[in-house]
Amino acid sequence: MDARRTSTLPASDDYSDVEKQKLAEFRKKVDYILETEDQKDDSFLIRWLRARNLDVTKAEEMLRFSMKWRKENDVDTILERHEMPEDLRSMAPIAYCGVSKEGYAVFVVPFGRHDARYGIEKYGMEAMERYQTMNMEAVTKLLHDEGIKHGRKVTQMIEIADCEGYSYRQMSNRLCREFMTKMQHQMDLHYPEFLRYAMIVNAPKIFVTLFNMFKPLIPKNTLEKIEIFGPDPEKWKAVVRQKFPVENIPAHWGGTLEGVDEYCSGHEMWMQGPKDMRAVMRGLTEADADFHKTIVNARDKFVKTVEVTEKSTILEWKFKTDNHDIAFQLNVAPDNNSNNKINNNIANGKSKDLDTIDIVPYARVDAHNQVQEGSHCCELTGTYSFIFDNSFSMMKTKTLLYQVNAVDPDHQDHPEKFEDCPEIL
């Protein structure tokens, strides 16, 4: 353990005097329905009490309902009866990074690279719900075994949830949204107080929109345990160093653990995911069919334009090339809309062409090594130009694969309309 780390999280087995009193009352009411020694332990019972704000009657109702659900669905034997398909395991990496000094299980979840939509479209909603329950049972079993190993109960987790690469494609699908809603509901009802703290990092505007949609479904106690950070590594990695055991976390997420690469590919920490994390973390697992393809000749450029007529429209893009780098730039030619007030930050981005303003300045990028991606919330209406420039190359032609999506404010505010929001071709 890093002795210099000073966490703001309390120890996992700290109970207040009121909690101890409520535990005694709760145990008397439910003792005869508890079937295992783990269920009879304070560390198990306190989760149900805390989930119902120490209301013993409500906690009893919640526990009874959950135990009935477990029996009706044979949850206790689900890991013995089913296996998760290997392609789903590979496409949903999860890393277990040991137990913190406070007694919490530590996880890193590159959530932005998970593809729930793929799983739903291939296996169906019912199967995906079963696989999610299997994941929760696998984590529960892991925490139980780690508790025995460390000589203390481990019943809660702290988590780094990385949204890098999260795509509007996930939230634009109705079944995908229903699945996420059901899974959140399942967590609240059957795995209460499982989460001690989660930091969501690299959150794009698209994800914040989705999170706000789910906020009403998330208990207040859970919301208070979640912090959201944008794509500023210096800021969120400082929090990682404060609250997480960095010696067990790969460098990509602010830790000091060394491996074959910054993700510690192939390390035993990866409960599931590909052996080589570099491809999935760099976005190279997207099927080429999801991209539009064009050839950019040497000493030439390709420009994709998008007309934005409403402020707060979100532009989202991804692109990659074969074999060689390319230059990228995004600018806007504002229209004559009287509402287009150019603030100082935007004005500082004026390009050499006085009629346009740089959103992403011109730069050569290694799009052949890693998918380049980004998003922008439009403050101005006008013509946005995505410029893929190969004019610096004297002889090499570049094969460009790209995606450009636009989400207008109406679709952001009314999730029931997401299904019909088109991709710009």
Secondary structure, 3 states (H helix, E strand, C coil): CCCCCCCCCCCCCCCCHHHHHHHHHHHHHHHHHCCCCCCCCHHHHHHHHHHCCCCHHHHHHHHHHHHHHHHHCCHHHHHHHCCCCHHHHHHCCEEEEEECCCCCEEEEECHHHCCHHHHHHHHCHHHHHHHHHHHHHHHHHHHHHHHHHHCCCCCCEEEEEECCCCCHHHHCCHHHHHHHHHHHHHHHHHCCCCEEEEEEECCCHHHHHHHHHHHHHCCHHHHCCEEECCCCHHHHHHHHHHHCCHHHCEHHHCCCECCCCCCCCCCCCEEECCCCHHHHHCCCCCCHHHCEEEEECCCCEEEEEEEECCCCCEEEEEEEECCCCEEEEEEEEECCCCCCCCCHHHHCCECCCCCCEEEEEEEEECCCCCCEEEEEECCCCEEEEEEEECCCCCCCCEEEEEEEEEECHHHHHCHHHHHHCCEEC
